[in-house]
């Protein structure tokens, strides 16, 4: 029996070696960039006139009519009784949802939160036919002889630019928060078109490459020829595309989510055998712990948690109608993600664990950004635009990223990507860290952990001159 087992093992090893050799022979790709996407997303026909490149200040403002309309809708909400002991396994639990709505009506002070939102300078500028909203924070002071490093930070769904409000001061004024001020940043947080206060595209086909092209134009318009970029969720893909479009302008790419959409044969083998031969596939103990058993921690988890994505990638406008019409429906839909994506174990709690990592003021502020801007449908359409051709079919998915890359891998992220997988896409990973705690909304959950990781990554790139203009 041992002989046949050894024979099978030997055969597997030869198969793997053969695969690896063939892979390397075939993968000597030439360095290629992604073409900049020159689109026009405004209403109707594109005008012949030159685009107005001016930048104007923006403040969040709400009218009394909007607020009284909101309160009327909250008062008239219909709730469905949840199943006994269902916690968050069926989605947002309405017993807890009632508490949130009661807080929203009676304690939540939106006007105070508007002041919080307006404490950082915000602007708008028209790019490719639509108004782009962004927060732009410069350091309050700079150590002598130092200049601020521009850092583009991109949010995802169902988040917003507000996700970065707790991390911004740590990056623009690290010394006041007990962090090293060797590197100080000037932070630019745009709203993805169709999210928050950025205008929604009026035409079809606005995908991550379109967003990356617009943000590239934004950075150049602000006078930044060289910059760093950071993102998780859709921010991961937009910043990745930006690194592919403008490798000569991006000094470093920092990600708190790094998904790989082009799965090769070695990926599949590593799923089958990685648990038993981790070293062969470059897996570390922590990778094995987070990924296996793969059926449970990979496949079933994706199936259980991705229903929303299937709806949004196919018929976003249908379900979006209800969410855009009902603030309670909107809250239920968004809060479920802030529960499960922060920690899957939170499904076992009646309140979804929502107040363990966040407070209701922060959660409701994010929901209010979606409500007052009426952007939920356009934000959901981004899934259709990015996924309707199928996964692995687009040019950017086949191209690698040569820009120096730092990855902060948080333990409660829904899907774990080991460095060995990420390395095939991001060929220049200079720092990869397993974070001690935290989930999907890293900047909001663990601002200090994320800030420290960004600072050490940039320190590495600068010190070792890892970035070279070609």
N, C-alpha and C positions, 0 to 999 in steps of 0.2 A: 504493500500500500504506500509506504514511504517513497519507494522508487517512482511510482506513478505520480505521486504528489510533487516530488522533486522534478520529474519530467515536465509536468504542467507548469511549474514555477519557471523552469528554464525556458520553456516555450514562450511564456509571458514576457520574460526578460528580453528574449530575442525580438519578440514582437515590438516591445516598447523601444528597444534600441534601433530597430529598423525604422520605426515610425519617426523617432527623433532625428535620425540621419536624413531621411527623406524630407522631413519638415525643414531642416536647416538648408538642404540643397535647394528647396523650392522657395524658401522665404528670404533669399537675398534680394529684398526689394530695394528699389532706388528711393531715395528720400523724395517724397512728393508732398506738395501742400494742397490744401483744399481751396478751391476757387471762392473768392469773396462773392456773396450773393447780392447782386444789385437788384433790389425789388422796389416796388412802389405799392404801399398798402393802404393808401387813402381811399376816400369814396370816389366812385365814378371814374371818369377818364383822368389820366395823369396830365396836369397842366404843363404848358410849354415853358412857363417861367422858371427861373432858377429857384431852388429851395432856399427859404429864409433860414439862415444858419444861426440866428440869434438864440441866446439862452436867457430865460426870464425866471425870476424867483417864484416859488409856489408855496402856498400854505394850505394845510388841510382846514376846510371850513364846512360847517353843517348848519342847515337852516332849522328853525323851529318846526316848520312843516314836516321836514324829513323825520324829525324826532317824534312828533306826535303821531305820524303815520306808523313809525316803528312800534311805538307803545300800543297803539290800537291793535296792530297785528299780534303783538305778544299777548295782549289781553284776550284775544279771540282764538288763541291756539287750541287745537284739539289734540289730546294725547291718547295713545293706545296703551293699555295696561301691559306691562312686560310679562313674560312667562316667569313662573316662580323659579327662583334660584338660577336665573339665566345669566346674571351679571352682565358682562359685555360680550358674551359669546355670540349673541344674535345681532350685535351692533350696539349703538348707543342705548343705554338703559333709560327708559323714560322716567323712572322714579328719580334718578339723578338729574335727568334733563329738566324736570320740573324745578329742582333746586337751582339749577343754572339760570333758568328763565326768571325765577323769583329774584335772584340776585341781580340779574340784568335790569329788571324793572325797578327794583327798590334800592339797590345799593351802588350799582355800577355808575360811575360818573364819567360819561363820555366826554363832556366838556373839559374835564381835567385831563383825560387821556389825549384829547386833541392838542392840549398844551404840551404834553409829553412828546407827541409826534412832531410838533413844531419846534422842539428845542434844538434840533439839528437843521441846518440850512437845506432846503429842498428847492429843486429847480425843474424846469421843463425845457425841452428843445425839440424841434420837429426834425425827424430823420426818416427818410424814405416814405414821406407822406403822412406819418402819424406822430402824435405828441408823446415824447418819452419823458417819464418822470424819474428823477433820481435824487438821492440824498448825497451830499458832498461835504465831508467833514475834514477840516484841516487841523493839524496839531495846535493846541493852545500855546505850546512853546517848543523850541527845538534846542537840543544840546549844541554847544558851540561847534561850528564847522560841519554841521550835519544838515542834510536836506531830507525832506519827507519823501518816502517811497510811495508812489501811487499804487493802491490796491483796489482792484475791482472785486466786489463781493456780490454773488448772484444767488438769489433765493430759489425756492421751488414751489411745488403745489402740495398741500393747500396752505402754504406759508405766504410771506410777503416781506417787503423790505424791513418791516418792524422786527423780524427775527434777529436782526443784527444790532438792535439798539443797546443790548447789554455788552456786546463785544467791542463796539466802536470805541468807547473810552479806553479800553485796555490796549488798543492798537494805536490810537492817536496820542495817548498820554500814558505809556506803559509805566513810567517811573512812579506816578501817583498811585499806581495799583500794585506796587510791589513786584513789578516785572522789569527786566533789563531794558534800558532805553538805548541800547546799542543801535537798534533799528526802530525808527518811528514812521508811522504811516499816515498818509492822507487817504481817506477811505471814500470810495464811490460805490453806492448801492443803488442800482437802477431797479425799477419795477419791470419785469418781463412784459412786453406788449400784450395787452389783454388781461393783465393782472394789476390790481390796485389802481394807482392813478396814471398808469401809462395807457394811452388810447389802444383799443383793440384793433387788430388788423381788419379791414373791410373785405379783404379778398382771401380766397382759399390758398392753401399751401405755405402758410407761415410756420416754418419748423425751427428746430434748434439752430440750424445753420443761418437761417434768416435772423434770428435773435442775436447770434454771435456776430454777424456782419454789422448789425445796428449798434451793438455795444462797442465794437471795434471803432466804428465811426464816431461814437460818443467819446471814447477815450482820446482819439486824435483831435476831436473838436475842442476838448478840454486842454489840449496842449501836451498830452502825455504820449511821447513816442516810445517809451519803454515803461512797462508796468508789470505788476504781479496780478494774478487772478486766483480767486478762491470760490469754491462752491460745493454744494451737496445737492441731492435730488436733481431737478432739472438744471440747477446751477452747475452740477458736475458735467452734464452733457454740453451745455452752452459754452462753458469755459474750456472744455476739451476741444470743441469745434473751433473756438477762437485761437487756441494754441496751434491748431492745424492750419488755420487761415493766415495767421501772423506770427510764425515762429521767430521772426527777427525783431519782434516788438515785445513779446512776452518773455520776461526774465525768468519767471517761475510759475508753476501751476500747483496750487494746493487744494486737495480734495478731501472731503470727509465722507465721500461715497465714491467708489470706483467700480462701476459695473462693466463687464466685458460682454458685448453682444455677439461677437463673432467667435463661436465655440468651435475649436478644431478637434481633431481626433485625440490629441494628447489630453485635452480637457476631459473628454469622455472617459478615457482610460483612467485619469486621475480620480474621477468620480467613482469608478468601479474599484480601483485598487489602492487609492490614496490612503485609505484607513490602515491598510496592512503594510504598505511600502511607502510611508510618507516621504522618506528621504529621497527616494527615486524621483518624486515629483516636486521636490523643493518645498514640501509642506512642513510647517513648524507644529509643535504640539498644540499650540493655540488654534491653528487652522483646523486641525483634526477635531479638537473639542467643539469648535463652532460649527463645523460642517457636517459631522457625522453623528448618527446614521443619516445618510443623505436623503433617503425617502422622507423621513420625518422633518429634518431641518432644512431640506432643500425643496423637493418637489411638493410635498403636502402643504408646506408653509406658503409657497408661491400660489398654489391653487386656493388656499384659504383666504389669502390676503390680497388677491389681485382682481377680484370681481369688479371693483370700481374702475380699474384700468381698462377692463374689457368693454364696459359700458362707454367710458369716455373715449376710447379709441374707435368706437363704432357709431354710437348715437348720442353724442354729448348733449345736443340741444333738447332732446326729449326729457331726460331726467332733469336737465338744467332748468327747465321752465318752472318746475315745482320749487327748486331751491332758490331761484331768483324771486319767487313770489312769497316765500315764507321764511322769515328770519329763524323760526324754531327749526324748520327743516334744514336750513343752511347750517345752523349750529350743530344739529345732530350729525350731519354728514361730515363736517370738518372735525368736530371733537373726537369722533371715533378714530380718526387717523392720529391725532395727538395722543390718544391713549395707547393704541396698539403699536404704533411705530416707535414709541418711547420705550416700551417694554412689553413684549408679547404676554408676559405673565399677568399684566394688568387686566387681561380679559377675564380673570378670575375674581375681579373685585366689582362690587355693585356700582362704585363711582368711577370705574375705569382707571383708578389711580391718577386721575388727571391733576389733582392738587398736590401730588407728591413731588413733581418736578416743576410745575408751573403754578402761577396763581390765576384766579379767574379774571383779574383785570387784564393780564397779558393775553389770555386765551380769547377773551371777548373783544379786545382791541383788534386782534387779527381778524376775527369774524366780522367786526364792524367795518374794517377796511374793505372786505368783500361786499358787505351789505350796502354801504353808502356809495360805493363806486359801481355797484350793479355788475360786477365782473365775473361772477361764478361761471356763467356759460362760456364766456370767451376763454377763461382760464382752463376749463375742461377740454375745450377744442384742441388745445396744444397737444393732447394725447393722440387725437385722431391725425393731426398733421404730422406727428413724428412716427406714428406706428402703422398708418394705414397701408403702407407699401410692404409691410412685414418686417420682422427683425432680421438684420444682417444683409439687407438689400442695398443700403445706401453707401455712397462713396466714402463718407466720413467713417463708417464702421470698418472699412477695410484698411484705412490709413492708420499708421502708427503716430504716436506723439513723441517728438524729439526734445521738447522743452523740458528742462529740469522739473521733476515732479515730486511732490511730497504728499504722502497719504496718511491720514489719521483714521485708523480703523476702529470704530466704536463697537463695543460688544453687543449692544442691543439693536444694531441695524438689522432690518428684516432679512436681508441676504448678505452673507459674508463673501468677500472676494479675496482670496489669498494673494500674497505678493507674487507668487509664482505665476498666477493667471494674469494679474495686472501688468506684469513685466512684459508680456507679449504685446500689449497695446501701448503702454507707457515705457519706452525703451530706456528712459533715463531717470529711473526712480532714485532719488538721493536720500529720501528718508521715508521709512514705512514704520509706523508705530501702532501697536495694539494699545488702545486707550483703556485706562482702568475702569471707566464706567461711562454711561451715556448711550443715547440711541440716535435716531434719525435727525432730530432737530437740534443738532449739536450746539450751534451758536446760541440758542435760547436756553438749552438745558445746562450746558457746561461751558459757559463763555470763557472761563479762565483756562481750562484744559485746552480748548481749541486755540485760544490766543497764544498760549505757550508753545503749542506745536507749530503754529504759523511763524512765530518769532524765531524758533530754532531752525526751521527750514530755510527761511530767508537768510539767516545768519550763515548757514552752510553755503548757500548759493553765492553769497557775496564774498565770503572769506576765501572760498576755493575757486573763485572766478569761474563758476560752472557754466555761466551763460556767456556765449560768445556770439556777437553779431556775425552773420555769415557774409 
